[in-house]
Amino acid sequence: MSEKINLCIVGLGRAGRFHLQAIKKLDSCSLKYVVDPGIAENDELVSSNNFTLLSEITPALSDTQLNGVIVSAPTQFHYEIICRALQAGKHVFTEKPLGKTATEIKTCFDLAKEKGLSLYLGFQRRYDTNFIALKKSLETIGQVRTIKMSSRDNPKPSLDYLKISGNIFHDMLIHDFDMLQFLLGDKVPVAVSAFGHAYDPEIKKIPDFDTVLVTLKFDDGLICAIDTSRIAEYGYDQRIELFAEKGMAIAENQKNNTVEVHTKKGSFLTPINYSFPTRYKDAYSAEIADFVAAIPKENSVNVSKRQCLIGHLIAQAAYNSAITNSVIDFKKEYAGIIDD
Ligand SMILES: NC(=O)c1ccc[n+]([C@@H]2O[C@H](COP(=O)([O-])OP(=O)(O)OC[C@H]3O[C@@H](n4cnc5c(N)ncnc54)[C@H](O)[C@@H]3O)[C@@H](O)[C@H]2O)c1
C-alpha cells in the first residue's frame, strides 16, 4: 500500500460530488481517478482537482496503487461495478441500493468476504449525530412499542433520475428500512403493508408513486409507520418518534438556525434544511472517513449482509403490498431468503 490511500469515484453526479468533498477533507487519502462518461475534460471540477478523468473503469482497476472504489454511478450499474472492483482487489464503498435483487446483495457480500475486502454502504443516516443520539435513547426509554417516521424529500429529483431509480421503495424508503435495522438490530417484520399514490402526473407515467405510507408489525408487538413523499415544499423533512414502555424519544428536523421571531402577528421559525446535501453534510463526510479508516483492517462492513438483505426485502414486500392492495406475510414470503 502506498503512503496515501488512493481512491476512485465512479459517477460524479449529485452523490459523487459530496463524496469528492468528503475525500478532500481527509489528509490520509487522495482521489486518483474519477470514472464518468458524462463529464468533459474541460469541466470545472476536473481542472480544479488533481485526478485523472476516465470514461471507463478498467485502467483504474488495473492500477496496483489504487486501494478503494466509491460507487456513485446510477443504480443499475452498481452491481457490475462492485463485482469488478472486488474482483480486482479493491475495497468498495457503494451508494444505495447495493443491488437490485437478494442474490446480487449476497454475491457482493460473499465476494468481499472471500477476497478479504471491505464493503461499505452509503446509508449516511447511520452517521447523523441526531439519529446516533436517538439510538442511544433506547438505553433509557425501554421497549419500543410504536415508531413513526417521516421521510420527505425536497426538491423533487429530476425525472431522468426517477425513471432509473428503481422505485420509491428501493430508492428512497430503503434509507428508512435501514434506519429500522440501525435502531433495532436485525429485526425481521411479520407483516408489511403499504399504500401509495402518484400526485405528480410525470411520476405516475413512469409508473411509480410519489407518496407512500408503509406499516410494519413485528412479533414482539412493535408497530411502525413510515410516511414518505418525493416532494415536501417546505424543506427536507426527516423525523423519527420512538414511543416506548418508559418514555418517548424524538429526532426532529434540523433548521438553518435556531432563531424564533415572535410578534403580534404570530411566531416565526426559520425554515428547516432545504435538501439532503445540507441535512447530511457532516454524515456524508463521516461515512467516507469511516470507510477509509477501515481499509487497512480489511473485510469490514458498516452494514451487515443480513441487515442489507432485510432492508432490501422489506422494500420488495412494501412494493408488492402497494401494487396488490394486500398485507404481505413477510416471514412466510421472505424469511427463507434471509436465512438461506
Ligand atoms: N445516499 C444518498 O443520500 C444519495 C443521494 C443521491 C443519490 N444517491 C445514489 O447515488 C447514485 C447516483 O445518484 P445521483 O443522484 O448522484 O445521480 P446523478 O444522475 O446526479 O449522477 C450520476 C453520474 O453518474 C454518471 N454515470 C452514468 N453512467 C455511468 C457509468 N456507467 N459509470 C460511471 N459513471 C456513470 C453520470 O454521467 C452522472 O454524472 C444512485 O444510485 C442514488 O441512489 C444517494
The ligand as an SDF file (V2000), in Angstrom:
LIG
                    3D

 44 48  0  0  0  0  0  0  0  0999 V2000
  -27.2220    8.4130   -0.0530 N   0  0  0  0  0  0  0  0  0  0  0  0
  -27.8290    9.4670   -0.5630 C   0  0  0  0  0  0  0  0  0  0  0  0
  -28.2960   10.3480    0.1300 O   0  0  0  0  0  0  0  0  0  0  0  0
  -27.9240    9.5930   -2.0690 C   0  0  0  0  0  0  0  0  0  0  0  0
  -28.3200   10.7990   -2.6310 C   0  0  0  0  0  0  0  0  0  0  0  0
  -28.3860   10.8830   -4.0110 C   0  0  0  0  0  0  0  0  0  0  0  0
  -28.0820    9.7840   -4.8030 C   0  0  0  0  0  0  0  0  0  0  0  0
  -27.7180    8.6140   -4.2040 N   0  0  0  0  0  0  0  0  0  0  0  0
  -27.3830    7.4310   -5.0280 C   0  0  0  0  0  0  0  0  0  0  0  0
  -26.2600    7.7670   -5.8420 O   0  0  0  0  0  0  0  0  0  0  0  0
  -26.3800    7.1790   -7.1220 C   0  0  0  0  0  0  0  0  0  0  0  0
  -26.2330    8.2840   -8.1700 C   0  0  0  0  0  0  0  0  0  0  0  0
  -27.2760    9.2100   -7.9810 O   0  0  0  0  0  0  0  0  0  0  0  0
  -27.0680   10.7690   -8.3340 P   0  0  0  0  0  0  0  0  0  0  0  0
  -28.2390   11.4710   -7.7730 O   0  0  0  0  0  0  0  0  0  0  0  0
  -25.6980   11.1960   -7.9900 O   0  0  0  0  0  0  0  0  0  0  0  0
  -27.2380   10.6750   -9.9230 O   0  0  0  0  0  0  0  0  0  0  0  0
  -26.7270   11.7460  -10.9960 P   0  0  0  0  0  0  0  0  0  0  0  0
  -27.5570   11.5000  -12.2040 O   0  0  0  0  0  0  0  0  0  0  0  0
  -26.6910   13.1130  -10.3950 O   0  0  0  0  0  0  0  0  0  0  0  0
  -25.2090   11.3190  -11.2660 O   0  0  0  0  0  0  0  0  0  0  0  0
  -24.8440   10.1050  -11.8550 C   0  0  0  0  0  0  0  0  0  0  0  0
  -23.4890   10.3140  -12.5410 C   0  0  0  0  0  0  0  0  0  0  0  0
  -23.0170    9.0400  -12.9930 O   0  0  0  0  0  0  0  0  0  0  0  0
  -22.5270    9.1920  -14.3270 C   0  0  0  0  0  0  0  0  0  0  0  0
  -22.6150    7.8870  -14.9910 N   0  0  0  0  0  0  0  0  0  0  0  0
  -23.6120    7.3990  -15.7770 C   0  0  0  0  0  0  0  0  0  0  0  0
  -23.3050    6.1440  -16.1620 N   0  0  0  0  0  0  0  0  0  0  0  0
  -22.0970    5.8420  -15.6030 C   0  0  0  0  0  0  0  0  0  0  0  0
  -21.2590    4.6900  -15.6620 C   0  0  0  0  0  0  0  0  0  0  0  0
  -21.6180    3.5980  -16.3230 N   0  0  0  0  0  0  0  0  0  0  0  0
  -20.0840    4.7410  -14.9890 N   0  0  0  0  0  0  0  0  0  0  0  0
  -19.7090    5.8490  -14.3070 C   0  0  0  0  0  0  0  0  0  0  0  0
  -20.4770    6.9640  -14.2270 N   0  0  0  0  0  0  0  0  0  0  0  0
  -21.6530    6.9510  -14.8670 C   0  0  0  0  0  0  0  0  0  0  0  0
  -23.3730   10.2760  -14.9540 C   0  0  0  0  0  0  0  0  0  0  0  0
  -22.6900   10.8940  -16.0450 O   0  0  0  0  0  0  0  0  0  0  0  0
  -23.5630   11.2370  -13.7550 C   0  0  0  0  0  0  0  0  0  0  0  0
  -22.5400   12.2140  -13.6910 O   0  0  0  0  0  0  0  0  0  0  0  0
  -27.7470    6.4760   -7.1600 C   0  0  0  0  0  0  0  0  0  0  0  0
  -27.5420    5.1080   -7.0190 O   0  0  0  0  0  0  0  0  0  0  0  0
  -28.5010    7.0330   -5.9770 C   0  0  0  0  0  0  0  0  0  0  0  0
  -29.3390    6.0700   -5.3760 O   0  0  0  0  0  0  0  0  0  0  0  0
  -27.6240    8.5160   -2.8660 C   0  0  0  0  0  0  0  0  0  0  0  0
  1  2  1  0
  2  3  2  0
  2  4  1  0
  4  5  1  0
  4 44  2  0
  5  6  2  0
  6  7  1  0
  7  8  2  0
  8  9  1  0
  8 44  1  0
  9 10  1  0
  9 42  1  0
 10 11  1  0
 11 12  1  0
 11 40  1  0
 12 13  1  0
 13 14  1  0
 14 15  2  0
 14 16  1  0
 14 17  1  0
 17 18  1  0
 18 19  2  0
 18 20  1  0
 18 21  1  0
 21 22  1  0
 22 23  1  0
 23 24  1  0
 23 38  1  0
 24 25  1  0
 25 26  1  0
 25 36  1  0
 26 27  1  0
 26 35  1  0
 27 28  2  0
 28 29  1  0
 29 30  1  0
 29 35  2  0
 30 31  1  0
 30 32  2  0
 32 33  1  0
 33 34  2  0
 34 35  1  0
 36 37  1  0
 36 38  1  0
 38 39  1  0
 40 41  1  0
 40 42  1  0
 42 43  1  0
M  CHG  2   8   1  16  -1
M  END
$$$$
